[in-house]
């Protein structure tokens, strides 16, 4: 166990007491601060917005913009899927050319 000298303990306790003494006014309400003696500091720290009770944020959503972006994304995905299917059909034609005698008039894709 560590042995602490008496002067170190006294110094630490003194620093704690001074910190408590100067920080006391921040924990007391204004009604109590008016009644305490004048040798105790009475100026309080001003609290930031987060310590005063938070803040309020109002968010708006533009539904037209969301719908437009969703449709554009869907169109891009469909284009990619159809391009991939077209490549598959063209590759299949090049492997077995005699299977396709005429032109293909309809094409269905299952996703």
VEXKOL-867116 format. One record per atom (N, C-alpha, C, O, CB): residue in one letter; atom name; z, y, x. Coordinates in steps of 0.02 Angstrom, whole numbers. Glycine has a CB too. Layout:
N
+------+------+--------+--------+--------+
! code ! site !     zz !     yy !     xx !
+------+------+--------+--------+--------+
!    A !   CA !      Z !      Y !      X !
...
+------+------+--------+--------+--------+
END
This chain:
111
+------+------+--------+--------+--------+
! code ! site !     zz !     yy !     xx !
+------+------+--------+--------+--------+
!    X !    N !      0 !    -59 !     41 !
!    X !   CA !      0 !      0 !      0 !
!    X !    C !      0 !     62 !     44 !
!    X !    O !     32 !     65 !     97 !
!    X !   CB !     60 !      0 !    -47 !
!    X !    N !    -36 !    112 !     21 !
!    X !   CA !    -43 !    172 !     61 !
!    X !    C !     19 !    216 !     52 !
!    X !    O !     43 !    227 !     -3 !
!    X !   CB !   -106 !    211 !     42 !
!    X !    N !     43 !    241 !    108 !
!    X !   CA !    102 !    285 !    107 !
!    X !    C !     78 !    357 !    105 !
!    X !    O !     41 !    379 !    149 !
!    X !   CB !    147 !    272 !    169 !
!    X !    N !     99 !    394 !     54 !
!    X !   CA !     82 !    465 !     48 !
!    X !    C !    141 !    507 !     70 !
!    X !    O !    198 !    495 !     50 !
!    X !   CB !     62 !    482 !    -25 !
!    X !    N !    126 !    557 !    110 !
!    X !   CA !    179 !    602 !    132 !
!    X !    C !    198 !    649 !     76 !
!    X !    O !    160 !    661 !     29 !
!    X !   CB !    157 !    641 !    195 !
!    X !    N !    258 !    676 !     81 !
!    X !   CA !    285 !    720 !     29 !
!    X !    C !    243 !    783 !     21 !
!    X !    O !    233 !    807 !    -35 !
!    X !   CB !    357 !    738 !     44 !
!    X !    N !    219 !    811 !     76 !
!    X !   CA !    181 !    873 !     72 !
!    X !    C !    114 !    863 !     38 !
!    X !    O !     89 !    908 !      5 !
!    X !   CB !    171 !    903 !    141 !
!    X !    N !     83 !    802 !     47 !
!    X !   CA !     19 !    788 !     14 !
!    X !    C !     28 !    782 !    -62 !
!    X !    O !    -12 !    807 !   -101 !
!    X !   CB !    -12 !    724 !     42 !
!    X !    N !     81 !    749 !    -82 !
!    X !   CA !     96 !    741 !   -153 !
!    X !    C !    109 !    809 !   -184 !
!    X !    O !     85 !    824 !   -238 !
!    X !   CB !    156 !    694 !   -164 !
!    X !    N !    148 !    850 !   -149 !
!    X !   CA !    163 !    917 !   -174 !
!    X !    C !    100 !    959 !   -179 !
!    X !    O !     90 !    995 !   -228 !
!    X !   CB !    215 !    951 !   -129 !
!    X !    N !     57 !    955 !   -129 !
!    X !   CA !     -5 !    993 !   -129 !
!    X !    C !    -51 !    972 !   -187 !
!    X !    O !    -79 !   1015 !   -221 !
!    X !   CB !    -42 !    984 !    -62 !
!    X !    N !    -59 !    908 !   -197 !
!    X !   CA !   -101 !    883 !   -252 !
!    X !    C !    -73 !    903 !   -319 !
!    X !    O !   -111 !    926 !   -363 !
!    X !   CB !   -108 !    806 !   -248 !
!    X !    N !     -8 !    896 !   -329 !
!    X !   CA !     23 !    916 !   -392 !
!    X !    C !     18 !    991 !   -403 !
!    X !    O !      8 !   1013 !   -460 !
!    X !   CB !     96 !    894 !   -394 !
!    X !    N !     25 !   1031 !   -350 !
!    X !   CA !     18 !   1103 !   -356 !
!    X !    C !    -53 !   1124 !   -376 !
!    X !    O !    -62 !   1167 !   -418 !
!    X !   CB !     36 !   1136 !   -290 !
!    X !    N !   -103 !   1092 !   -346 !
!    X !   CA !   -172 !   1107 !   -363 !
!    X !    C !   -186 !   1088 !   -436 !
!    X !    O !   -220 !   1124 !   -472 !
!    X !   CB !   -221 !   1071 !   -316 !
!    X !    N !   -161 !   1031 !   -457 !
!    X !   CA !   -169 !   1009 !   -527 !
!    X !    C !   -135 !   1058 !   -575 !
!    X !    O !   -163 !   1074 !   -627 !
!    X !   CB !   -140 !    938 !   -537 !
!    X !    N !    -77 !   1082 !   -557 !
!    X !   CA !    -41 !   1129 !   -600 !
!    X !    C !    -78 !   1195 !   -605 !
!    X !    O !    -84 !   1223 !   -660 !
!    X !   CB !     30 !   1141 !   -572 !
!    X !    N !   -104 !   1220 !   -549 !
!    X !   CA !   -142 !   1283 !   -551 !
!    X !    C !   -206 !   1275 !   -593 !
!    X !    O !   -223 !   1320 !   -631 !
!    X !   CB !   -160 !   1306 !   -479 !
!    X !    N !   -239 !   1219 !   -586 !
!    X !   CA !   -299 !   1206 !   -626 !
!    X !    C !   -282 !   1202 !   -700 !
!    X !    O !   -319 !   1229 !   -742 !
!    X !   CB !   -333 !   1143 !   -604 !
!    X !    N !   -227 !   1169 !   -716 !
!    X !   CA !   -205 !   1165 !   -785 !
!    X !    C !   -187 !   1234 !   -812 !
!    X !    O !   -203 !   1251 !   -869 !
!    X !   CB !   -145 !   1117 !   -791 !
!    X !    N !   -153 !   1273 !   -771 !
!    X !   CA !   -131 !   1340 !   -791 !
!    X !    C !   -190 !   1385 !   -808 !
!    X !    O !   -189 !   1420 !   -859 !
!    X !   CB !    -89 !   1372 !   -735 !
!    X !    N !   -242 !   1384 !   -766 !
!    X !   CA !   -300 !   1427 !   -778 !
!    X !    C !   -348 !   1398 !   -830 !
!    X !    O !   -389 !   1435 !   -858 !
!    X !   CB !   -337 !   1439 !   -713 !
!    X !    N !   -343 !   1335 !   -843 !
!    X !   CA !   -387 !   1305 !   -894 !
!    X !    C !   -355 !   1300 !   -962 !
!    X !    O !   -387 !   1281 !  -1011 !
!    X !   CB !   -408 !   1237 !   -872 !
!    X !    N !   -291 !   1317 !   -967 !
!    X !   CA !   -254 !   1310 !  -1029 !
!    X !    C !   -284 !   1353 !  -1085 !
!    X !    O !   -286 !   1330 !  -1142 !
!    X !   CB !   -181 !   1330 !  -1019 !
!    X !    N !   -307 !   1412 !  -1070 !
!    X !   CA !   -333 !   1457 !  -1122 !
!    X !    C !   -395 !   1429 !  -1156 !
!    X !    O !   -412 !   1449 !  -1211 !
!    X !   CB !   -348 !   1525 !  -1092 !
!    X !    N !   -430 !   1384 !  -1123 !
!    X !   CA !   -491 !   1355 !  -1153 !
!    X !    C !   -475 !   1302 !  -1206 !
!    X !    O !   -518 !   1284 !  -1246 !
!    X !   CB !   -535 !   1325 !  -1099 !
!    X !    N !   -414 !   1277 !  -1206 !
!    X !   CA !   -395 !   1225 !  -1254 !
!    X !    C !   -354 !   1253 !  -1312 !
!    X !    O !   -338 !   1216 !  -1359 !
!    X !   CB !   -355 !   1172 !  -1219 !
!    X !    N !   -337 !   1315 !  -1310 !
!    X !   CA !   -296 !   1345 !  -1363 !
!    X !    C !   -338 !   1388 !  -1409 !
!    X !    O !   -385 !   1421 !  -1386 !
!    X !   CB !   -239 !   1387 !  -1332 !
!    X !    N !   -323 !   1388 !  -1474 !
!    X !   CA !   -360 !   1432 !  -1520 !
!    X !    C !   -340 !   1506 !  -1510 !
!    X !    O !   -290 !   1521 !  -1477 !
!    X !   CB !   -346 !   1412 !  -1593 !
!    X !    N !   -380 !   1551 !  -1537 !
!    X !   CA !   -368 !   1623 !  -1528 !
!    X !    C !   -301 !   1645 !  -1557 !
!    X !    O !   -269 !   1690 !  -1530 !
!    X !   CB !   -425 !   1663 !  -1559 !
!    X !    N !   -281 !   1614 !  -1612 !
!    X !   CA !   -217 !   1635 !  -1643 !
!    X !    C !   -158 !   1620 !  -1597 !
!    X !    O !   -109 !   1657 !  -1595 !
!    X !   CB !   -208 !   1599 !  -1710 !
!    X !    N !   -162 !   1566 !  -1559 !
!    X !   CA !   -108 !   1548 !  -1512 !
!    X !    C !   -113 !   1592 !  -1450 !
!    X !    O !    -61 !   1611 !  -1421 !
!    X !   CB !   -111 !   1473 !  -1493 !
!    X !    N !   -173 !   1607 !  -1428 !
!    X !   CA !   -182 !   1649 !  -1368 !
!    X !    C !   -153 !   1719 !  -1377 !
!    X !    O !   -129 !   1749 !  -1329 !
!    X !   CB !   -256 !   1654 !  -1350 !
!    X !    N !   -154 !   1744 !  -1438 !
!    X !   CA !   -126 !   1811 !  -1450 !
!    X !    C !    -50 !   1813 !  -1444 !
!    X !    O !    -21 !   1865 !  -1431 !
!    X !   CB !   -147 !   1836 !  -1519 !
!    X !    N !    -18 !   1755 !  -1453 !
!    X !   CA !     55 !   1752 !  -1453 !
!    X !    C !     84 !   1734 !  -1384 !
!    X !    O !    144 !   1743 !  -1374 !
!    X !   CB !     78 !   1701 !  -1504 !
!    X !    N !     44 !   1709 !  -1339 !
!    X !   CA !     71 !   1688 !  -1274 !
!    X !    C !     81 !   1749 !  -1228 !
!    X !    O !     51 !   1801 !  -1240 !
!    X !   CB !     24 !   1636 !  -1240 !
!    X !    N !    122 !   1742 !  -1178 !
!    X !   CA !    135 !   1798 !  -1132 !
!    X !    C !     72 !   1820 !  -1095 !
!    X !    O !     24 !   1781 !  -1089 !
!    X !   CB !    190 !   1779 !  -1081 !
!    X !    N !     72 !   1880 !  -1072 !
!    X !   CA !     13 !   1909 !  -1040 !
!    X !    C !     -1 !   1882 !   -970 !
!    X !    O !    -56 !   1892 !   -944 !
!    X !   CB !     20 !   1984 !  -1037 !
!    X !    N !     47 !   1848 !   -939 !
!    X !   CA !     35 !   1823 !   -871 !
!    X !    C !     -9 !   1760 !   -872 !
!    X !    O !    -31 !   1738 !   -819 !
!    X !   CB !    101 !   1808 !   -836 !
!    X !    N !    -20 !   1730 !   -930 !
!    X !   CA !    -67 !   1674 !   -935 !
!    X !    C !   -136 !   1704 !   -949 !
!    X !    O !   -144 !   1744 !   -995 !
!    X !   CB !    -45 !   1622 !   -992 !
!    X !    N !   -187 !   1684 !   -911 !
!    X !   CA !   -254 !   1711 !   -922 !
!    X !    C !   -277 !   1697 !   -994 !
!    X !    O !   -267 !   1642 !  -1020 !
!    X !   CB !   -304 !   1682 !   -871 !
!    X !    N !   -307 !   1748 !  -1027 !
!    X !   CA !   -325 !   1740 !  -1097 !
!    X !    C !   -400 !   1741 !  -1109 !
!    X !    O !   -422 !   1734 !  -1166 !
!    X !   CB !   -293 !   1793 !  -1137 !
!    X !    N !   -439 !   1749 !  -1058 !
!    X !   CA !   -512 !   1748 !  -1069 !
!    X !    C !   -536 !   1676 !  -1071 !
!    X !    O !   -521 !   1636 !  -1027 !
!    X !   CB !   -549 !   1788 !  -1012 !
!    X !    N !   -573 !   1661 !  -1123 !
!    X !   CA !   -598 !   1593 !  -1132 !
!    X !    C !   -670 !   1588 !  -1106 !
!    X !    O !   -706 !   1637 !  -1104 !
!    X !   CB !   -594 !   1572 !  -1205 !
!    X !    N !   -688 !   1528 !  -1088 !
!    X !   CA !   -757 !   1515 !  -1069 !
!    X !    C !   -800 !   1514 !  -1131 !
!    X !    O !   -779 !   1487 !  -1183 !
!    X !   CB !   -764 !   1449 !  -1029 !
!    X !    N !   -859 !   1541 !  -1127 !
!    X !   CA !   -904 !   1535 !  -1184 !
!    X !    C !   -940 !   1468 !  -1179 !
!    X !    O !   -970 !   1451 !  -1129 !
!    X !   CB !   -956 !   1595 !  -1186 !
!    X !    N !   -936 !   1430 !  -1233 !
!    X !   CA !   -965 !   1363 !  -1234 !
!    X !    C !  -1039 !   1367 !  -1247 !
!    X !    O !  -1063 !   1411 !  -1284 !
!    X !   CB !   -931 !   1319 !  -1287 !
!    X !    N !  -1075 !   1322 !  -1217 !
!    X !   CA !  -1147 !   1318 !  -1228 !
!    X !    C !  -1162 !   1291 !  -1297 !
!    X !    O !  -1117 !   1270 !  -1334 !
!    X !   CB !  -1180 !   1275 !  -1175 !
!    X !    N !  -1225 !   1292 !  -1315 !
!    X !   CA !  -1246 !   1271 !  -1382 !
!    X !    C !  -1228 !   1198 !  -1395 !
!    X !    O !  -1210 !   1180 !  -1451 !
!    X !   CB !  -1321 !   1282 !  -1390 !
!    X !    N !  -1234 !   1156 !  -1344 !
!    X !   CA !  -1218 !   1086 !  -1354 !
!    X !    C !  -1144 !   1074 !  -1366 !
!    X !    O !  -1126 !   1028 !  -1403 !
!    X !   CB !  -1240 !   1046 !  -1293 !
!    X !    N !  -1100 !   1115 !  -1338 !
!    X !   CA !  -1028 !   1107 !  -1348 !
!    X !    C !  -1003 !   1144 !  -1409 !
!    X !    O !   -947 !   1131 !  -1432 !
!    X !   CB !   -991 !   1130 !  -1287 !
!    X !    N !  -1042 !   1189 !  -1436 !
!    X !   CA !  -1022 !   1226 !  -1496 !
!    X !    C !  -1036 !   1187 !  -1560 !
!    X !    O !  -1012 !   1207 !  -1613 !
!    X !   CB !  -1057 !   1292 !  -1498 !
!    X !    N !  -1073 !   1135 !  -1556 !
!    X !   CA !  -1087 !   1096 !  -1616 !
!    X !    C !  -1158 !   1073 !  -1620 !
!    X !    O !  -1180 !   1051 !  -1673 !
!    X !   CB !  -1070 !   1136 !  -1676 !
!    X !    N !  -1195 !   1079 !  -1567 !
!    X !   CA !  -1263 !   1053 !  -1566 !
!    X !    C !  -1313 !   1103 !  -1592 !
!    X !    O !  -1298 !   1162 !  -1601 !
!    X !   CB !  -1267 !    991 !  -1608 !
!    X !    N !  -1372 !   1080 !  -1602 !
!    X !   CA !  -1426 !   1122 !  -1626 !
!    X !    C !  -1464 !   1085 !  -1680 !
!    X !    O !  -1458 !   1024 !  -1687 !
!    X !   CB !  -1472 !   1143 !  -1568 !
!    X !    N !  -1503 !   1121 !  -1717 !
!    X !   CA !  -1542 !   1093 !  -1771 !
!    X !    C !  -1616 !   1099 !  -1753 !
!    X !    O !  -1639 !   1153 !  -1733 !
!    X !   CB !  -1527 !   1127 !  -1838 !
!    X !    N !  -1653 !   1045 !  -1760 !
!    X !   CA !  -1723 !   1045 !  -1743 !
!    X !    C !  -1762 !   1025 !  -1806 !
!    X !    O !  -1746 !    975 !  -1838 !
!    X !   CB !  -1739 !    997 !  -1683 !
!    X !    N !  -1812 !   1064 !  -1823 !
!    X !   CA !  -1855 !   1049 !  -1880 !
!    X !    C !  -1923 !   1029 !  -1854 !
!    X !    O !  -1956 !   1067 !  -1819 !
!    X !   CB !  -1860 !   1110 !  -1928 !
!    X !    N !  -1944 !    968 !  -1872 !
!    X !   CA !  -2008 !    943 !  -1850 !
!    X !    C !  -2055 !    940 !  -1910 !
!    X !    O !  -2035 !    919 !  -1964 !
!    X !   CB !  -2001 !    873 !  -1817 !
!    X !    N !  -2117 !    960 !  -1900 !
!    X !   CA !  -2167 !    956 !  -1951 !
!    X !    C !  -2220 !    905 !  -1931 !
!    X !    O !  -2236 !    897 !  -1872 !
!    X !   CB !  -2200 !   1024 !  -1965 !
!    X !    N !  -2246 !    870 !  -1981 !
!    X !   CA !  -2297 !    820 !  -1969 !
!    X !    C !  -2360 !    842 !  -2006 !
!    X !    O !  -2357 !    856 !  -2066 !
!    X !   CB !  -2274 !    749 !  -1991 !
!    X !    N !  -2416 !    844 !  -1971 !
!    X !   CA !  -2479 !    861 !  -2002 !
!    X !    C !  -2514 !    796 !  -2021 !
!    X !    O !  -2542 !    761 !  -1978 !
!    X !   CB !  -2524 !    903 !  -1954 !
!    X !    N !  -2511 !    778 !  -2085 !
!    X !   CA !  -2538 !    714 !  -2109 !
!    X !    C !  -2614 !    710 !  -2100 !
!    X !    O !  -2640 !    656 !  -2087 !
!    X !   CB !  -2519 !    703 !  -2181 !
!    X !    N !  -2649 !    766 !  -2108 !
!    X !   CA !  -2722 !    765 !  -2100 !
!    X !    C !  -2740 !    747 !  -2028 !
!    X !    O !  -2786 !    708 !  -2017 !
!    X !   CB !  -2752 !    834 !  -2119 !
!    X !    N !  -2704 !    774 !  -1981 !
!    X !   CA !  -2717 !    760 !  -1911 !
!    X !    C !  -2702 !    687 !  -1894 !
!    X !    O !  -2739 !    655 !  -1857 !
!    X !   CB !  -2676 !    806 !  -1865 !
!    X !    N !  -2648 !    661 !  -1922 !
!    X !   CA !  -2631 !    590 !  -1910 !
!    X !    C !  -2684 !    545 !  -1940 !
!    X !    O !  -2705 !    496 !  -1908 !
!    X !   CB !  -2562 !    574 !  -1940 !
!    X !    N !  -2705 !    560 !  -2002 !
!    X !   CA !  -2757 !    519 !  -2034 !
!    X !    C !  -2822 !    522 !  -1994 !
!    X !    O !  -2855 !    471 !  -1985 !
!    X !   CB !  -2769 !    542 !  -2106 !
!    X !    N !  -2840 !    581 !  -1971 !
!    X !   CA !  -2902 !    589 !  -1931 !
!    X !    C !  -2898 !    548 !  -1867 !
!    X !    O !  -2946 !    513 !  -1849 !
!    X !   CB !  -2914 !    663 !  -1916 !
!    X !    N !  -2842 !    554 !  -1831 !
!    X !   CA !  -2835 !    516 !  -1769 !
!    X !    C !  -2834 !    441 !  -1781 !
!    X !    O !  -2862 !    403 !  -1742 !
!    X !   CB !  -2770 !    537 !  -1733 !
!    X !    N !  -2803 !    419 !  -1836 !
!    X !   CA !  -2802 !    348 !  -1852 !
!    X !    C !  -2873 !    322 !  -1866 !
!    X !    O !  -2892 !    268 !  -1844 !
!    X !   CB !  -2757 !    334 !  -1912 !
!    X !    N !  -2911 !    362 !  -1904 !
!    X !   CA !  -2980 !    341 !  -1919 !
!    X !    C !  -3023 !    340 !  -1856 !
!    X !    O !  -3064 !    295 !  -1848 !
!    X !   CB !  -3010 !    387 !  -1971 !
!    X !    N !  -3015 !    389 !  -1813 !
!    X !   CA !  -3054 !    390 !  -1751 !
!    X !    C !  -3037 !    330 !  -1707 !
!    X !    O !  -3081 !    300 !  -1676 !
!    X !   CB !  -3042 !    455 !  -1712 !
!    X !    N !  -2974 !    312 !  -1705 !
!    X !   CA !  -2953 !    253 !  -1666 !
!    X !    C !  -2982 !    190 !  -1696 !
!    X !    O !  -3005 !    146 !  -1660 !
!    X !   CB !  -2876 !    248 !  -1663 !
!    X !    N !  -2982 !    185 !  -1763 !
!    X !   CA !  -3010 !    126 !  -1796 !
!    X !    C !  -3085 !    121 !  -1784 !
!    X !    O !  -3111 !     67 !  -1773 !
!    X !   CB !  -2996 !    130 !  -1871 !
!    X !    N !  -3120 !    178 !  -1786 !
!    X !   CA !  -3192 !    178 !  -1772 !
!    X !    C !  -3206 !    154 !  -1701 !
!    X !    O !  -3252 !    114 !  -1691 !
!    X !   CB !  -3222 !    249 !  -1783 !
!    X !    N !  -3168 !    178 !  -1653 !
!    X !   CA !  -3177 !    157 !  -1583 !
!    X !    C !  -3165 !     82 !  -1576 !
!    X !    O !  -3202 !     48 !  -1541 !
!    X !   CB !  -3130 !    195 !  -1536 !
!    X !    N !  -3113 !     57 !  -1609 !
!    X !   CA !  -3099 !    -15 !  -1604 !
!    X !    C !  -3155 !    -56 !  -1636 !
!    X !    O !  -3174 !   -108 !  -1609 !
!    X !   CB !  -3032 !    -32 !  -1638 !
!    X !    N !  -3181 !    -34 !  -1692 !
!    X !   CA !  -3236 !    -69 !  -1724 !
!    X !    C !  -3299 !    -68 !  -1681 !
!    X !    O !  -3334 !   -118 !  -1676 !
!    X !   CB !  -3251 !    -39 !  -1793 !
!    X !    N !  -3313 !    -11 !  -1650 !
!    X !   CA !  -3371 !     -7 !  -1606 !
!    X !    C !  -3365 !    -57 !  -1548 !
!    X !    O !  -3413 !    -92 !  -1531 !
!    X !   CB !  -3380 !     64 !  -1578 !
!    X !    N !  -3306 !    -59 !  -1519 !
!    X !   CA !  -3296 !   -106 !  -1463 !
!    X !    C !  -3304 !   -178 !  -1486 !
!    X !    O !  -3335 !   -219 !  -1452 !
!    X !   CB !  -3225 !    -97 !  -1433 !
!    X !    N !  -3277 !   -194 !  -1545 !
!    X !   CA !  -3283 !   -262 !  -1570 !
!    X !    C !  -3355 !   -280 !  -1585 !
!    X !    O !  -3377 !   -335 !  -1569 !
!    X !   CB !  -3240 !   -270 !  -1634 !
!    X !    N !  -3393 !   -235 !  -1616 !
!    X !   CA !  -3463 !   -249 !  -1631 !
!    X !    C !  -3505 !   -254 !  -1567 !
!    X !    O !  -3551 !   -295 !  -1564 !
!    X !   CB !  -3492 !   -195 !  -1676 !
!    X !    N !  -3489 !   -213 !  -1518 !
!    X !   CA !  -3525 !   -218 !  -1454 !
!    X !    C !  -3512 !   -286 !  -1421 !
!    X !    O !  -3557 !   -317 !  -1394 !
!    X !   CB !  -3504 !   -161 !  -1406 !
!    X !    N !  -3450 !   -308 !  -1424 !
!    X !   CA !  -3432 !   -373 !  -1395 !
!    X !    C !  -3468 !   -429 !  -1432 !
!    X !    O !  -3493 !   -476 !  -1401 !
!    X !   CB !  -3356 !   -384 !  -1396 !
!    X !    N !  -3471 !   -425 !  -1498 !
!    X !   CA !  -3505 !   -477 !  -1538 !
!    X !    C !  -3580 !   -475 !  -1524 !
!    X !    O !  -3612 !   -528 !  -1521 !
!    X !   CB !  -3492 !   -467 !  -1613 !
!    X !    N !  -3609 !   -415 !  -1516 !
!    X !   CA !  -3681 !   -410 !  -1502 !
!    X !    C !  -3695 !   -442 !  -1434 !
!    X !    O !  -3746 !   -477 !  -1427 !
!    X !   CB !  -3704 !   -336 !  -1502 !
!    X !    N !  -3653 !   -431 !  -1385 !
!    X !   CA !  -3663 !   -462 !  -1319 !
!    X !    C !  -3660 !   -537 !  -1325 !
!    X !    O !  -3698 !   -572 !  -1292 !
!    X !   CB !  -3611 !   -437 !  -1268 !
!    X !    N !  -3615 !   -562 !  -1366 !
!    X !   CA !  -3609 !   -634 !  -1375 !
!    X !    C !  -3672 !   -662 !  -1407 !
!    X !    O !  -3696 !   -715 !  -1386 !
!    X !   CB !  -3547 !   -651 !  -1418 !
!    X !    N !  -3698 !   -628 !  -1458 !
!    X !   CA !  -3759 !   -652 !  -1491 !
!    X !    C !  -3818 !   -648 !  -1444 !
!    X !    O !  -3858 !   -695 !  -1442 !
!    X !   CB !  -3773 !   -610 !  -1554 !
!    X !    N !  -3824 !   -595 !  -1405 !
!    X !   CA !  -3880 !   -589 !  -1357 !
!    X !    C !  -3875 !   -642 !  -1303 !
!    X !    O !  -3926 !   -670 !  -1282 !
!    X !   CB !  -3880 !   -519 !  -1326 !
!    X !    N !  -3814 !   -657 !  -1280 !
!    X !   CA !  -3806 !   -710 !  -1230 !
!    X !    C !  -3824 !   -777 !  -1260 !
!    X !    O !  -3855 !   -819 !  -1226 !
!    X !   CB !  -3734 !   -711 !  -1204 !
!    X !    N !  -3807 !   -788 !  -1322 !
!    X !   CA !  -3823 !   -851 !  -1355 !
!    X !    C !  -3899 !   -858 !  -1363 !
!    X !    O !  -3926 !   -913 !  -1357 !
!    X !   CB !  -3788 !   -857 !  -1423 !
!    X !    N !  -3933 !   -802 !  -1379 !
!    X !   CA !  -4006 !   -803 !  -1385 !
!    X !    C !  -4039 !   -820 !  -1319 !
!    X !    O !  -4088 !   -857 !  -1316 !
!    X !   CB !  -4032 !   -735 !  -1411 !
!    X !    N !  -4012 !   -792 !  -1265 !
!    X !   CA !  -4042 !   -805 !  -1199 !
!    X !    C !  -4030 !   -877 !  -1177 !
!    X !    O !  -4071 !   -905 !  -1139 !
!    X !   CB !  -4014 !   -757 !  -1147 !
!    X !    N !  -3977 !   -909 !  -1199 !
!    X !   CA !  -3963 !   -978 !  -1180 !
!    X !    C !  -4006 !  -1025 !  -1222 !
!    X !    O !  -4034 !  -1073 !  -1195 !
!    X !   CB !  -3888 !   -995 !  -1189 !
!    X !    N !  -4013 !  -1014 !  -1287 !
!    X !   CA !  -4051 !  -1057 !  -1332 !
!    X !    C !  -4103 !  -1014 !  -1369 !
!    X !    O !  -4092 !   -997 !  -1427 !
!    X !   CB !  -4005 !  -1094 !  -1382 !
!    X !    N !  -4158 !   -998 !  -1337 !
!    X !   CA !  -4207 !   -953 !  -1369 !
!    X !    C !  -4244 !   -984 !  -1428 !
!    X !    O !  -4266 !   -948 !  -1472 !
!    X !   CB !  -4257 !   -931 !  -1318 !
!    X !    N !  -4250 !  -1050 !  -1431 !
!    X !   CA !  -4289 !  -1081 !  -1484 !
!    X !    C !  -4249 !  -1085 !  -1550 !
!    X !    O !  -4277 !  -1102 !  -1601 !
!    X !   CB !  -4310 !  -1151 !  -1463 !
!    X !    N !  -4184 !  -1069 !  -1548 !
!    X !   CA !  -4144 !  -1070 !  -1609 !
!    X !    C !  -4161 !  -1012 !  -1655 !
!    X !    O !  -4158 !  -1018 !  -1716 !
!    X !   CB !  -4070 !  -1070 !  -1592 !
!    X !    N !  -4179 !   -955 !  -1625 !
!    X !   CA !  -4195 !   -895 !  -1664 !
!    X !    C !  -4271 !   -889 !  -1666 !
!    X !    O !  -4302 !   -866 !  -1619 !
!    X !   CB !  -4162 !   -831 !  -1633 !
!    X !    N !  -4300 !   -908 !  -1721 !
!    X !   CA !  -4372 !   -904 !  -1728 !
!    X !    C !  -4394 !   -834 !  -1747 !
!    X !    O !  -4441 !   -806 !  -1719 !
!    X !   CB !  -4398 !   -955 !  -1780 !
!    X !    N !  -4360 !   -806 !  -1795 !
!    X !   CA !  -4378 !   -739 !  -1818 !
!    X !    C !  -4321 !   -691 !  -1801 !
!    X !    O !  -4279 !   -704 !  -1759 !
!    X !   CB !  -4392 !   -739 !  -1894 !
!    X !    N !  -4323 !   -636 !  -1835 !
!    X !   CA !  -4270 !   -586 !  -1824 !
!    X !    C !  -4211 !   -602 !  -1868 !
!    X !    O !  -4218 !   -631 !  -1922 !
!    X !   CB !  -4296 !   -515 !  -1838 !
!    X !    N !  -4154 !   -585 !  -1847 !
!    X !   CA !  -4094 !   -595 !  -1884 !
!    X !    C !  -4086 !   -536 !  -1932 !
!    X !    O !  -4082 !   -479 !  -1910 !
!    X !   CB !  -4032 !   -604 !  -1837 !
!    X !    N !  -4083 !   -550 !  -1997 !
!    X !   CA !  -4081 !   -496 !  -2046 !
!    X !    C !  -4009 !   -477 !  -2065 !
!    X !    O !  -3997 !   -420 !  -2083 !
!    X !   CB !  -4120 !   -517 !  -2108 !
!    X !    N !  -3963 !   -522 !  -2060 !
!    X !   CA !  -3894 !   -505 !  -2077 !
!    X !    C !  -3849 !   -534 !  -2024 !
!    X !    O !  -3863 !   -585 !  -1993 !
!    X !   CB !  -3874 !   -531 !  -2148 !
!    X !    N !  -3795 !   -500 !  -2015 !
!    X !   CA !  -3747 !   -522 !  -1964 !
!    X !    C !  -3677 !   -511 !  -1991 !
!    X !    O !  -3661 !   -456 !  -2014 !
!    X !   CB !  -3758 !   -483 !  -1896 !
!    X !    N !  -3637 !   -562 !  -1989 !
!    X !   CA !  -3567 !   -556 !  -2011 !
!    X !    C !  -3523 !   -573 !  -1952 !
!    X !    O !  -3537 !   -618 !  -1913 !
!    X !   CB !  -3551 !   -601 !  -2072 !
!    X !    N !  -3470 !   -537 !  -1947 !
!    X !   CA !  -3422 !   -548 !  -1893 !
!    X !    C !  -3353 !   -558 !  -1922 !
!    X !    O !  -3331 !   -520 !  -1965 !
!    X !   CB !  -3422 !   -490 !  -1843 !
!    X !    N !  -3319 !   -609 !  -1898 !
!    X !   CA !  -3250 !   -621 !  -1919 !
!    X !    C !  -3203 !   -596 !  -1865 !
!    X !    O !  -3210 !   -614 !  -1807 !
!    X !   CB !  -3237 !   -697 !  -1934 !
!    X !    N !  -3156 !   -555 !  -1885 !
!    X !   CA !  -3108 !   -528 !  -1838 !
!    X !    C !  -3040 !   -553 !  -1855 !
!    X !    O !  -2992 !   -537 !  -1821 !
!    X !   CB !  -3109 !   -452 !  -1837 !
+------+------+--------+--------+--------+
END
